[in-house]
Amino acid sequence: MNGFIDDLMKSVGGDLTKEVSNELNISKSTVEQLIPQIAPLILGGLKRQKDEHGGAARVDHILNKYGSANILDDLRGAISAKAKEDNPDPNLGGLLGAAGGDQAVNFLADKFKLDSSIIMKLIPVLSPVILGFLSKKRDQEGLGSAGIASLLDQDGDGSVIDDVAGFLLQGLGDSSQKKSGGLLGNLLGGLLGGKRR
């Protein structure tokens, strides 16, 4: 997943970081750290949908419905609109499982010492951008549906747990890992075990 996040940041990372920072009133450096934490959750949710609910066709359906590449042409407007929604859904309508987004909110708010309401908005704010970038890679860069499916299976073992855990625990010391281990386990369970509504 690291390659995808590198591509995302090189392509739109500067503008994305600036607009999110301005809209949610958090520092650019914090946003830069949060994007690589949240992107794997969304990719992991897509992978679960692919594995459990219809393969590449399911991913295509989600990207076609929620991932317009046009959003990349107006990041400011898209981010502003999502950030102003009254009832942000960090579970992304079940894409992150029944409670995976809620648990990610708690985990990341604690890790970055932020109010949970900021993370609750940030996940839905970033989701259409990440999905839109995936659609761009599929349609405009010739990756195709099979290529997107391969990207979601990047480590080749059919499991997203190591990828997600690696990003979430990146930079944490041993004591922090022990302290957060139970929550991380719950987060991964919610991410991989919930059903899309």
CORUR-V353291 format. One record per residue. N is the residue number from 1. RES is the residue in one small letter. SS is DSSP state (H for helix, E for strand, C for the rest). PHI is phi in whole degrees, 0 to 359 (none if undefined). OMEGA is omega in whole degrees, 0 to 359 (none if undefined). Layout:
n res ss phi omega
N RES SS PHI OMEGA
N RES SS PHI OMEGA
This chain:
n res ss phi omega
1 m C none 183
2 n H 300 180
3 g H 299 179
4 f H 297 182
5 i H 295 175
6 d H 300 179
7 d H 297 179
8 l H 300 183
9 m H 292 178
10 k H 293 184
11 s H 280 186
12 v H 231 188
13 g H 301 181
14 g H 297 180
15 d H 293 180
16 l H 298 180
17 t H 299 182
18 k H 297 184
19 e H 292 178
20 v H 295 179
21 s H 301 181
22 n H 294 186
23 e H 287 184
24 l H 258 176
25 n C 58 172
26 i C 232 187
27 s C 293 178
28 k H 298 181
29 s H 296 178
30 t H 292 178
31 v H 299 180
32 e H 299 178
33 q H 280 184
34 l H 283 182
35 i H 303 179
36 p H 290 175
37 q H 276 187
38 i H 275 181
39 a H 304 179
40 p H 297 177
41 l H 296 181
42 i H 290 176
43 l H 297 178
44 g H 295 176
45 g H 297 177
46 l H 296 180
47 k H 297 178
48 r H 296 177
49 q H 299 179
50 k H 297 185
51 d H 288 189
52 e H 252 190
53 h C 224 170
54 g C 125 174
55 g H 67 183
56 a H 300 180
57 a H 297 178
58 r H 293 178
59 v H 297 177
60 d H 302 180
61 h H 300 181
62 i H 295 180
63 l H 295 180
64 n H 295 184
65 k H 274 189
66 y H 238 190
67 g C 237 179
68 s C 295 178
69 a H 292 180
70 n H 298 180
71 i H 299 182
72 l H 290 179
73 d H 276 180
74 d C 217 182
75 l H 299 182
76 r H 299 181
77 g H 295 181
78 a H 294 181
79 i H 293 179
80 s H 299 181
81 a H 296 181
82 k H 293 182
83 a H 292 182
84 k C 269 178
85 e C 298 185
86 d C 290 184
87 n C 233 181
88 p C 298 182
89 d C 247 182
90 p C 292 176
91 n C 275 177
92 l H 55 178
93 g H 65 180
94 g H 102 179
95 l C 301 179
96 l C 264 181
97 g C 86 183
98 a C 293 183
99 a C 215 182
100 g H 301 178
101 g H 293 178
102 d H 300 181
103 q H 289 175
104 a H 296 177
105 v H 303 181
106 n H 297 182
107 f H 297 185
108 l H 286 176
109 a H 298 179
110 d H 292 183
111 k H 296 184
112 f H 260 178
113 k C 56 179
114 l C 244 173
115 d C 295 184
116 s H 299 180
117 s H 296 178
118 i H 290 179
119 i H 293 179
120 m H 298 176
121 k H 278 188
122 l H 294 181
123 i H 299 177
124 p H 293 178
125 v H 293 183
126 l H 281 186
127 s H 305 182
128 p H 295 177
129 v H 291 180
130 i H 294 178
131 l H 294 178
132 g H 296 179
133 f H 291 174
134 l H 297 178
135 s H 298 178
136 k H 298 179
137 k H 296 179
138 r H 292 191
139 d H 265 186
140 q C 265 181
141 e C 256 173
142 g C 74 180
143 l C 291 178
144 g H 74 182
145 s H 298 180
146 a H 296 179
147 g H 293 177
148 i H 296 178
149 a H 299 179
150 s H 294 178
151 l H 299 180
152 l H 292 178
153 d C 257 194
154 q C 309 184
155 d C 279 169
156 g C 78 183
157 d C 257 178
158 g C 76 181
159 s C 233 179
160 v C 261 187
161 i H 301 182
162 d H 297 180
163 d H 298 182
164 v H 295 181
165 a H 299 180
166 g H 298 179
167 f H 289 183
168 l H 292 182
169 l C 265 182
170 q C 300 176
171 g C 87 179
172 l C 275 177
173 g C 281 182
174 d H 299 183
175 s H 294 179
176 s H 292 179
177 q H 298 180
178 k H 294 182
179 k H 297 186
180 s H 263 187
181 g H 301 181
182 g H 295 180
183 l H 294 179
184 l H 298 178
185 g H 299 178
186 n H 296 179
187 l H 299 182
188 l H 294 177
189 g H 296 179
190 g H 294 182
191 l H 296 188
192 l H 266 189
193 g H 255 185
194 g C 284 178
195 k C 254 178
196 r C 289 179
197 r C 284 none
